[in-house]
Amino acid sequence: MSRQRTGLHSNRWLAATLTRQRLAEHEKVLAQKETLLASKDHDIRFKQATITQLTHEIAVLRRFRFGKKSEQVSGVQGNLLEEAVSADIAAIEEELKQLSSAPKITEPREQPKRMALPSQLPRIEIHHEPDSTTCTCGCQMKRVGEDVAEKLDYIPGVAQVERHIRGKWACRKCETLTQAPVPAHVIDKGLATTGLLAHVLVAKYSDHLPLYRQQKIFERAGVKLSTSTLADWVGVCGVRLQPLVDALREAILKHDVLHADETPVTMLRPDTGKKTHRAYLWAYTPGVFEDTKVVVYDFAPGRAGEHARAFLGEWRGNLVVDDYAGYKHGFSQGITEIGCLAHARRKFFDLHVANQSQLAKQALDYIGELYEIERETKALDANERWRIRQEKAKPIADKLHSWMLAQRLRVPDGSGTAKAFDYSLKRWVALTRYLDDGQIPIDNNHIEQQIRPIALGRRNWLFAGSLRAGKRAAAVMSLIQSAKLNGHDPYAYLKDILTRLPTHKASQIDELLPHNWQPAAP
């Protein structure tokens, strides 16, 4: 009897334990489901908010484009503004299309009919046939027709037409029809080949040709393309290329040494008519001694330090900059400031040119000795460069510092000479940090070289439009300039990645970045 009670008690305890375990597992599953539902709910709300924002933005742009406000800006500014607004509208429509739950936009839009390509243009036929023309029933299918789609291609100075022919194959026995799939394209059902799209982008953002000028060049080649059509292509390509630029930013933030600089650009705002606004293009690139040769441009509505902080995020490393205060907050949060000796030298150079100052000449001689050592060590590895800097450059820098301190006491406050000395003395620690690390450069000239192309073309592609237009320009220029840094022809690079993008895995996007890119096999 005693054994029966013991066994009964044991069974009850086991059953209770199993019940508790099942309840715990059930509660765990419920908690996981609740977390998943909460995450999906958050995604839905975020997507809906994005759709609402984009829908409002496109409505404002359309009212501006087709309303009386568009008459307030004329001439070259008007052309540039119209290009930017048209491209913005196309970009927003592409973003809405990518949001699967996006509602149809009911606002009217002038939908241009797809033009017939001129008959006098040369044609190149490209055939697309099924891999197999044997039916699943075993019968040999017969070709019963074809679909033809024409795309406009452009080789500088010569326009031609690609005729994509997709044969139709039918099996009479089981009445099935087989056809090769439509080749994926960066612009769905687009008129332009990827070669033409690449040409438009390079001409606009590298050769500094606004779309209204390109339109005239195409017309001379026998093709009439409206600037609104060209702007649509630019807008959609900008959206499709953005993931590469995001990946490029992530790539440079993996480096311990970065250069940063910024330059002003004039932005014509649609909501204020003729009133212009000073925006800024920020530039970031890995240190000149790093293996990764790329640059990322970031367009922002101002010069506030918050824009640099937003770009750098949680990055902590050595940042080579001039004395602009916008970077100071980052230096209090773990970023190490690296000064630019070229900026310090420029103060003395200007002083010497202005009045043949002998003090400025002496400072230039000291700094020249430091640069001579840099030229000698340019091709060496970081350890050897550091060793030579410690042996040769550090004594010169120490002598320069002592000399500056002594001479500063002899010049009156407020003079040009005093300001030149004060610039270097106040930043001496930052200016000489390069001596203790062979991977750190002596100046910020590398990033200034990457900003120089911006100065050549900014009136043509940024004196217009909107913040969105500026960000699109920055994104495309990041890819073009990075391709150049790696010795690539930017046209060949953009043509190839625009061809690959529609079918390329997002997880392998790094393969398409300029410093990793390899042309596709022919």
Summary of the structure (lengths in Angstrom):
residues: 522
radius of gyration: 31.2
end to end distance: 87.5
largest distance: 116.6
contacts: 1574
relative contact order: 0.11
helix: 57%
strand: 14%
